[in-house]
Amino acid sequence: MKKQTKEFSDACTKLVLHPEGLFFIDFLFSLECVPQNPLIVSGGMRVIAATDGMRVLYDEELFGALTVSERVFVIAHELMHVM
């Protein structure tokens, strides 16, 4: 298993420290977060992040190119799929 990138860890920290981020804590820490490079989904499309309900997969290169606020949004978005 690959180690999470600093960019992903920093975005997770920012998410859970946000006043509304408490909502996401259980989901965030119950899922495995797996960096991929590149992250290709069925159909051959390269995406920033995806989830299968048990893991959050993210493309290291594309995710790393986002701003911190965009990274937080992407993580929250993927967690909402699991909910």
BAGU-63727 format. One record per residue (C-alpha): residue number from 1; x, y, z. Coordinates in nm, 2 decimals. Each point is the difference from the previous one (the first is absolute). Layout:
<sites>
+-----+--------+--------+--------+
:  nr :     px :     py :     pz :
+-----+--------+--------+--------+
: NUM :      X :      Y :      Z :
...
+-----+--------+--------+--------+
</sites>
This chain:
<sites>
+-----+--------+--------+--------+
:  nr :     px :     py :     pz :
+-----+--------+--------+--------+
:   1 :   0.00 :   0.00 :   0.00 :
:   2 :   0.13 :   0.34 :  -0.09 :
:   3 :   0.03 :   0.28 :   0.26 :
:   4 :  -0.23 :   0.29 :  -0.03 :
:   5 :   0.15 :   0.31 :  -0.15 :
:   6 :   0.07 :   0.31 :   0.22 :
:   7 :  -0.25 :   0.19 :  -0.22 :
:   8 :  -0.28 :  -0.25 :   0.08 :
:   9 :   0.08 :  -0.01 :   0.37 :
:  10 :   0.01 :   0.38 :   0.02 :
:  11 :  -0.34 :   0.02 :  -0.17 :
:  12 :  -0.15 :  -0.26 :   0.24 :
:  13 :   0.13 :   0.20 :   0.29 :
:  14 :  -0.15 :   0.32 :  -0.13 :
:  15 :  -0.33 :  -0.18 :  -0.06 :
:  16 :  -0.04 :  -0.14 :   0.35 :
:  17 :   0.11 :   0.33 :   0.16 :
:  18 :  -0.27 :   0.19 :  -0.18 :
:  19 :  -0.31 :   0.05 :   0.23 :
:  20 :  -0.22 :  -0.21 :  -0.24 :
:  21 :   0.28 :  -0.25 :  -0.06 :
:  22 :  -0.10 :  -0.20 :   0.31 :
:  23 :  -0.27 :  -0.15 :  -0.22 :
:  24 :   0.26 :  -0.17 :  -0.21 :
:  25 :   0.24 :  -0.14 :   0.26 :
:  26 :  -0.16 :  -0.35 :   0.04 :
:  27 :  -0.02 :  -0.05 :  -0.37 :
:  28 :   0.35 :   0.13 :  -0.06 :
:  29 :   0.17 :  -0.22 :   0.26 :
:  30 :  -0.20 :  -0.31 :  -0.10 :
:  31 :   0.12 :   0.00 :  -0.36 :
:  32 :   0.34 :  -0.09 :  -0.14 :
:  33 :   0.14 :   0.29 :  -0.20 :
:  34 :   0.22 :  -0.12 :  -0.28 :
:  35 :   0.21 :   0.21 :  -0.23 :
:  36 :   0.02 :  -0.11 :  -0.36 :
:  37 :   0.20 :   0.13 :  -0.29 :
:  38 :  -0.18 :   0.03 :  -0.23 :
:  39 :  -0.35 :  -0.08 :   0.12 :
:  40 :  -0.20 :  -0.15 :  -0.30 :
:  41 :  -0.36 :  -0.10 :   0.05 :
:  42 :  -0.21 :  -0.23 :  -0.22 :
:  43 :  -0.04 :   0.15 :  -0.34 :
:  44 :   0.36 :   0.11 :   0.00 :
:  45 :  -0.05 :   0.35 :   0.14 :
:  46 :   0.27 :   0.15 :   0.23 :
:  47 :  -0.16 :   0.15 :   0.31 :
:  48 :   0.11 :   0.20 :   0.30 :
:  49 :  -0.17 :  -0.23 :   0.26 :
:  50 :  -0.25 :  -0.29 :   0.03 :
:  51 :  -0.14 :  -0.23 :   0.26 :
:  52 :  -0.13 :  -0.35 :   0.00 :
:  53 :  -0.17 :   0.04 :   0.34 :
:  54 :   0.29 :  -0.15 :   0.19 :
:  55 :   0.29 :   0.20 :  -0.13 :
:  56 :   0.07 :   0.36 :  -0.13 :
:  57 :   0.23 :  -0.02 :  -0.29 :
:  58 :   0.17 :   0.31 :  -0.13 :
:  59 :   0.24 :   0.09 :  -0.28 :
:  60 :   0.32 :   0.13 :   0.17 :
:  61 :   0.09 :   0.24 :  -0.29 :
:  62 :  -0.35 :   0.14 :  -0.07 :
:  63 :  -0.08 :   0.03 :   0.38 :
:  64 :   0.33 :   0.17 :   0.07 :
:  65 :  -0.06 :   0.27 :  -0.27 :
:  66 :  -0.32 :   0.12 :   0.18 :
:  67 :  -0.01 :   0.28 :   0.26 :
:  68 :  -0.06 :  -0.10 :   0.36 :
:  69 :  -0.36 :   0.11 :  -0.01 :
:  70 :  -0.06 :  -0.21 :  -0.32 :
:  71 :   0.16 :  -0.30 :   0.17 :
:  72 :  -0.23 :   0.03 :   0.30 :
:  73 :  -0.30 :   0.02 :  -0.23 :
:  74 :   0.11 :  -0.31 :  -0.20 :
:  75 :   0.04 :  -0.20 :   0.32 :
:  76 :  -0.34 :   0.11 :   0.14 :
:  77 :  -0.15 :  -0.07 :  -0.34 :
:  78 :   0.13 :  -0.36 :   0.00 :
:  79 :  -0.11 :  -0.05 :   0.36 :
:  80 :  -0.35 :   0.11 :  -0.09 :
:  81 :  -0.02 :  -0.29 :  -0.25 :
:  82 :   0.06 :  -0.24 :   0.28 :
:  83 :  -0.27 :   0.15 :   0.22 :
+-----+--------+--------+--------+
</sites>
